[in-house]
Amino acid sequence: MSLKGFHIVFITFSTLLAFGIGIWCLWVNSLGPSIPSYTVGAGISFAAAVALIIYGCWFWRKMKRLRLL
């Protein structure tokens, strides 16, 4: 696998992990008394996932434009 291919796979797994952590934070927060740190953690995780999606799309388009993929 090329470095570019590994980069796409790594971004994909990082995005899934960020979404998973955000969902986990919301789930833990719903089990007991509401703790603001879990809500903040979920927000940061979801924001990171969106940023990774934007970066992944940008990287994919750049590689397509340069005809490297």
Backbone hydrogen bonds in HBPLUS format (Angstrom, degrees):
<---DONOR---> <-ACCEPTOR-->    atom                        ^
c    i                          cat <-CA-CA->   ^        H-A-AA   ^      H-
h    n   atom  resd res      DA  || num        DHA   H-A  angle D-A-AA Bond
n    s   type  num  typ     dist DA aas  dist angle  dist       angle   num
A0006-PHE N   A0002-SER O   2.95 MM   4  6.22 159.8  1.99 148.7 154.4     1
A0007-HIS N   A0003-LEU O   2.94 MM   4  6.10 147.3  2.05 140.1 149.1     2
A0008-ILE N   A0004-LYS O   3.10 MM   4  6.44 154.3  2.17 148.2 153.4     3
A0009-VAL N   A0005-GLY O   3.05 MM   4  6.35 163.9  2.08 152.0 156.2     4
A0010-PHE N   A0006-PHE O   2.80 MM   4  5.97 158.9  1.85 150.9 157.1     5
A0011-ILE N   A0007-HIS O   2.94 MM   4  6.13 158.4  1.99 148.5 153.9     6
A0012-THR N   A0008-ILE O   3.00 MM   4  6.21 156.9  2.06 147.0 153.5     7
A0013-PHE N   A0009-VAL O   2.97 MM   4  6.24 166.9  1.98 155.2 157.6     8
A0014-SER N   A0010-PHE O   2.90 MM   4  6.01 154.0  1.97 145.5 153.5     9
A0015-THR N   A0011-ILE O   2.92 MM   4  6.08 152.6  2.00 145.8 152.7    10
A0016-LEU N   A0012-THR O   3.03 MM   4  6.33 162.1  2.07 151.2 155.7    11
A0017-LEU N   A0013-PHE O   2.91 MM   4  6.08 154.4  1.98 144.9 152.2    12
A0018-ALA N   A0014-SER O   2.94 MM   4  6.14 156.4  1.99 145.8 151.8    13
A0019-PHE N   A0015-THR O   2.99 MM   4  6.28 162.2  2.02 152.7 157.1    14
A0020-GLY N   A0016-LEU O   2.89 MM   4  6.06 156.7  1.95 145.0 152.2    15
A0021-ILE N   A0017-LEU O   2.89 MM   4  6.12 156.1  1.95 151.7 157.2    16
A0022-GLY N   A0018-ALA O   3.02 MM   4  6.22 156.3  2.08 145.0 151.6    17
A0023-ILE N   A0019-PHE O   2.95 MM   4  6.22 159.6  1.99 152.3 157.3    18
A0024-TRP N   A0020-GLY O   2.89 MM   4  6.06 156.8  1.95 145.3 152.4    19
A0025-CYS N   A0021-ILE O   2.87 MM   4  6.08 158.4  1.91 149.4 154.6    20
A0026-LEU N   A0022-GLY O   3.12 MM   4  6.39 157.7  2.17 145.6 151.1    21
A0027-TRP N   A0023-ILE O   2.90 MM   4  6.13 153.8  1.96 148.0 155.9    22
A0028-VAL N   A0024-TRP O   2.87 MM   4  6.10 167.1  1.88 158.9 161.1    23
A0029-ASN N   A0025-CYS O   3.00 MM   4  6.08 153.9  2.07 142.2 149.8    24
A0030-SER N   A0026-LEU O   3.04 MM   4  6.22 134.0  2.26 137.6 148.8    25
A0030-SER N   A0027-TRP O   3.13 MM   3  5.18 130.5  2.39  94.8 107.9    26
A0031-LEU N   A0028-VAL O   3.27 MM   3  5.35 148.2  2.38 100.1 109.0    27
A0038-TYR N   A0035-ILE O   3.15 MM   3  5.86 139.7  2.32 120.0 128.3    28
A0040-VAL N   A0036-PRO O   2.92 MM   4  6.18 161.5  1.95 156.1 161.0    29
A0041-GLY N   A0037-SER O   2.88 MM   4  5.98 154.5  1.94 138.5 146.3    30
A0042-ALA N   A0038-TYR O   2.90 MM   4  6.09 151.2  1.98 142.9 150.1    31
A0043-GLY N   A0039-THR O   3.01 MM   4  6.27 159.9  2.06 146.6 151.9    32
A0044-ILE N   A0040-VAL O   2.91 MM   4  6.16 160.7  1.95 153.6 158.6    33
A0045-SER N   A0041-GLY O   2.93 MM   4  6.04 155.9  1.98 143.7 150.7    34
A0046-PHE N   A0042-ALA O   2.91 MM   4  6.12 163.6  1.94 154.0 157.8    35
A0047-ALA N   A0043-GLY O   2.94 MM   4  6.08 154.2  2.01 143.6 151.3    36
A0048-ALA N   A0044-ILE O   2.89 MM   4  6.08 153.5  1.96 145.5 152.7    37
A0049-ALA N   A0045-SER O   2.94 MM   4  6.18 151.3  2.02 144.8 152.8    38
A0050-VAL N   A0046-PHE O   3.00 MM   4  6.26 157.3  2.05 147.2 152.4    39
A0051-ALA N   A0047-ALA O   2.94 MM   4  6.17 158.2  1.99 146.0 152.5    40
A0052-LEU N   A0048-ALA O   2.85 MM   4  6.07 150.8  1.94 145.8 153.9    41
A0053-ILE N   A0049-ALA O   2.97 MM   4  6.23 148.2  2.07 144.1 152.6    42
A0054-ILE N   A0050-VAL O   2.99 MM   4  6.28 161.6  2.02 151.3 155.7    43
A0055-TYR N   A0051-ALA O   2.90 MM   4  6.11 161.9  1.93 147.8 153.2    44
A0056-GLY N   A0052-LEU O   2.79 MM   4  5.88 157.1  1.85 143.7 150.6    45
A0057-CYS N   A0053-ILE O   2.97 MM   4  6.19 159.8  2.01 150.5 155.0    46
A0058-TRP N   A0054-ILE O   2.98 MM   4  6.19 158.8  2.03 147.8 154.1    47
A0059-PHE N   A0055-TYR O   2.84 MM   4  6.05 162.4  1.87 154.1 158.7    48
A0060-TRP N   A0056-GLY O   2.92 MM   4  6.07 161.3  1.95 147.7 152.9    49
A0061-ARG N   A0057-CYS O   2.96 MM   4  6.14 166.5  1.98 151.1 154.5    50
A0062-LYS N   A0058-TRP O   2.95 MM   4  6.13 156.8  2.01 147.4 154.3    51
A0063-MET N   A0059-PHE O   2.95 MM   4  6.19 159.1  2.00 151.3 156.4    52
A0064-LYS N   A0060-TRP O   2.93 MM   4  6.17 152.0  2.01 147.9 156.2    53
A0065-ARG N   A0061-ARG O   2.84 MM   4  6.02 157.0  1.89 149.1 155.4    54
A0066-LEU N   A0062-LYS O   2.99 MM   4  6.18 150.3  2.08 144.3 152.1    55
A0068-LEU N   A0063-MET O   2.84 MM   5  5.15 167.6  1.85 156.7 157.9    56
A0067-ARG N   A0064-LYS O   3.04 MM   3  4.76 148.1  2.14  94.3 104.1    57
